[in-house]
Amino acid sequence: MSPPLSRVSRKLHRWGAIIILIPVGLVIVTGLLLQVKKQFAWVQPPTQRGTGTTPVIDWPQLLEIARSVPEANVREWRDFDRIDVQPKRGIAKLICQNRWELQINMANGEVLSSTYRRSDLIESLHDGTFFGDWAKLWVFLPNGLILLVLWLTGAYLWILPVWVRANKKRKRMKKT
């Protein structure tokens, strides 16, 4: 018969795994996609290189260039989520509210890339913010705690047989 702690650990492990099945599955899949976001353009567009290292294009020109790309759906500055200027690469990445990413050559204003960017959506699914702050605190945080309990009970259930065998071996050694 197994010790009481072992029985409790098995039950906690079984029910904990069932409870967190879907949210942790989502975290695992999105985490794997985020791990390879630089290797797959489907997740995040590869960063291009401009022709210079000193920005020549000014902010109003940048807005006009972005307006010229219909998919970006840019009319004014608040249509951008963020702008990442990379002088060493000679580009500006304009990430729009609709998740469209433009990469502009800062030397001549050429649009080097105009692509949908999925990495931010995947990240918001990964950390739960896609569903709202309530989901982060009331779904993803408890799931993280349950995952910690699964890790602890799994370690205990793995170590227990090793410990029992070692004790039996020690007892046999003492008898001889």
Disulfide bonds with the S-S distance in Angstrom:
none
